[in-house]
């Protein structure tokens, strides 16, 4: 998609540096950028003449924004991680200019129309070039993980716009973000889910070195099935029939799709519940929660059954796993 004003036509300006005195610009920009994205350190060689604009809105359950600014450097350091604002993953599209990316030991340059991911749970840095403009979508972590699993291998790895699936995903993002505030209620949520499906398909193709294609409707159906499961994991009544119905397919077809991953529908539901519990036990911010509270919140109705399943999956009981995790973090 060509860079035009349509990229942000319906998004209201939430902050512009030219609305405040020059002496206050950098402080205000830091504050507003942290509100819009995540806690980070910021510096710029431009000084008080720094220019920046942030436009923001919502699309279903997603926070969407466009920022444009002068040259600067953004760093999400270990100290910043203590803020705990890491429940989202950032999907980014370079609209204009370029950005130098670093995360998980990888360095890359994002060019116009490229897509890339950044994970706020780990340190990262962005070297924003002069005149850069980027589209940012804050996606609930569980939503993207339901489609892609662990994204660690995909961060700071731009997908070039010349790749067909990436180009379609990038164009669709631009189109829906440009009109984000016009979509309300269930319509906005459905469009947001379609956007996530396309983006996930693009990154899955990248992970498979380009071998995934849109000709495989099975891929998008698997993504939809996993998203339906993820949204209902907390419900103890979630069974294979409910999950398949929510995705609009039969249990038999769902099992056939997941067989490619050596999974059945029932086993996948259990696997995701255990993974959620494991993540909660690892999270220091949730150390006040009891094991039973975590188990119930992830859809288990019997703590003894949960403990047996957890030990079979991870090799130790939930109560043993938490102290081990604390020792590793130290």
Residue pairs with C-beta under 8 A, 6 or more apart in sequence:
1 7
1 113
1 170
1 171
1 174
1 175
3 95
3 96
3 112
3 133
6 174
6 178
7 66
7 95
7 133
7 135
7 174
7 177
7 178
8 55
8 66
8 177
8 178
9 178
9 179
10 57
10 178
10 179
10 180
10 181
10 182
11 55
11 56
11 57
11 64
11 65
11 66
11 177
11 178
11 180
11 181
12 55
12 56
12 57
12 181
13 53
13 54
13 55
14 32
14 36
14 54
14 55
14 56
14 65
15 28
15 29
15 32
15 36
15 52
15 53
15 54
16 52
16 53
16 54
17 25
17 28
17 29
17 50
17 51
17 52
17 53
18 51
20 28
22 48
22 49
23 48
25 48
25 50
26 42
26 44
26 47
26 48
26 50
29 42
29 50
29 52
29 69
30 42
32 54
33 40
33 42
33 52
33 54
33 67
33 74
34 40
36 54
36 56
36 65
36 67
36 136
37 65
37 90
37 136
37 138
38 76
38 80
38 83
38 85
38 86
38 88
38 90
38 120
39 76
39 80
39 83
39 85
40 74
40 75
40 76
40 77
40 80
41 74
41 75
41 76
41 77
41 80
42 72
42 73
42 74
42 75
43 72
43 73
44 50
44 70
44 71
44 72
44 73
45 71
46 70
46 71
46 72
49 70
50 69
50 70
50 72
51 69
51 70
52 67
52 68
52 69
52 70
53 67
53 68
53 69
54 65
54 66
54 67
55 65
55 66
55 67
56 63
56 64
56 65
56 66
57 64
57 65
57 177
57 180
57 181
58 64
58 180
58 181
58 188
59 137
59 176
59 177
59 180
59 183
59 188
59 191
59 192
59 195
60 183
60 188
60 189
60 190
60 191
60 192
60 193
61 140
61 143
61 189
61 192
62 137
62 138
62 139
62 140
62 192
62 195
62 196
63 88
63 137
63 138
64 135
64 136
64 137
64 138
64 177
64 180
65 135
65 136
65 138
66 95
66 133
66 134
66 135
66 136
66 177
67 133
67 134
67 136
68 95
68 96
68 131
68 132
68 133
68 134
69 128
69 132
70 130
70 131
71 128
71 129
71 130
71 132
72 128
73 125
73 126
73 127
73 128
74 125
74 126
74 128
75 123
75 124
75 125
75 126
76 118
76 120
76 122
76 123
76 124
76 125
77 123
78 123
80 123
81 120
81 121
81 122
81 123
84 285
85 120
86 119
86 120
86 121
86 141
87 140
87 141
88 120
88 138
88 139
88 140
88 141
89 117
89 118
89 119
89 120
89 138
89 139
89 141
89 144
89 151
90 117
90 118
90 119
90 120
90 136
90 137
90 138
90 139
91 115
91 117
91 136
91 137
91 139
91 144
91 173
91 199
92 99
92 110
92 115
92 116
92 117
92 118
92 134
92 135
92 136
92 137
93 113
93 114
93 115
93 134
93 135
93 170
93 173
93 174
94 110
94 111
94 112
94 113
94 114
94 116
94 132
94 133
94 134
94 158
95 112
95 113
95 133
95 134
95 135
95 174
96 112
96 131
96 132
96 133
97 112
97 128
97 129
97 130
97 131
97 132
97 133
98 109
98 110
98 111
98 112
98 129
98 132
99 109
99 110
99 126
99 127
99 128
99 129
99 132
99 134
100 107
100 108
100 109
100 110
100 126
100 127
100 129
101 107
101 108
101 109
101 110
101 116
101 118
101 124
101 125
101 126
101 127
101 156
101 158
102 108
102 124
102 125
102 126
102 156
103 118
103 119
103 122
103 123
103 124
103 125
103 155
103 156
104 119
104 122
104 152
104 153
104 155
104 156
106 155
106 156
106 157
107 156
108 116
108 156
108 157
108 158
109 158
110 116
110 158
111 158
111 160
111 161
112 161
113 161
113 167
113 170
114 158
114 159
114 160
114 161
114 166
114 170
115 158
115 159
115 161
115 166
115 169
115 170
115 173
115 199
115 202
115 203
116 155
116 156
116 157
116 158
116 159
117 151
117 154
117 155
117 156
117 157
117 203
118 124
118 126
118 155
118 156
119 151
119 152
119 155
122 152
122 155
124 155
124 156
128 134
135 173
135 174
135 177
137 173
137 177
137 195
139 196
142 230
142 276
143 196
143 227
143 230
144 151
144 196
144 200
145 151
145 230
146 223
146 226
146 227
146 229
146 230
146 231
146 272
147 196
147 197
147 200
147 204
147 223
147 226
147 227
148 154
148 200
148 203
148 204
148 207
151 203
153 207
154 203
154 206
154 207
157 206
159 166
159 202
159 203
159 206
160 166
161 167
161 170
163 202
163 205
163 206
163 210
164 213
164 214
165 198
165 201
165 202
165 205
165 212
165 213
165 214
166 202
166 205
166 206
168 198
168 202
168 214
169 195
169 198
169 199
169 201
169 202
170 202
172 194
172 195
172 198
173 195
173 198
173 199
176 183
176 191
176 192
176 195
180 188
183 191
193 224
193 227
196 227
197 220
197 223
197 224
197 227
200 223
201 212
201 214
201 219
201 220
201 223
204 212
204 219
205 211
205 212
205 213
212 219
218 257
221 247
221 249
221 253
221 257
222 257
222 258
224 247
224 248
225 243
225 244
225 247
225 249
225 254
225 257
225 258
226 268
227 247
228 243
228 246
228 247
229 238
229 243
229 246
229 268
229 269
229 272
230 272
231 246
232 238
232 242
232 243
232 246
233 269
233 272
233 273
233 276
233 298
233 299
234 297
234 298
234 299
235 299
236 299
236 300
236 301
238 269
238 299
239 266
239 269
240 251
240 254
240 255
240 264
240 265
240 266
240 269
241 251
243 254
243 265
243 269
244 250
244 251
244 253
244 254
244 265
247 254
249 257
251 265
254 265
255 264
255 265
258 264
258 265
258 267
258 268
261 268
263 271
270 309
271 313
273 298
273 299
273 300
274 309
274 310
274 313
274 314
276 298
277 294
277 295
277 298
277 300
277 306
277 310
277 318
278 310
278 314
278 321
280 286
280 289
280 294
280 297
280 298
281 291
281 294
281 318
281 321
281 322
281 325
282 325
284 326
284 329
286 294
287 322
287 326
291 303
291 307
291 318
291 319
291 322
292 303
294 318
295 303
295 306
295 307
295 318
296 303
300 306
306 318
307 317
307 318
307 319
310 317
310 318
310 321
311 317
314 321
316 324
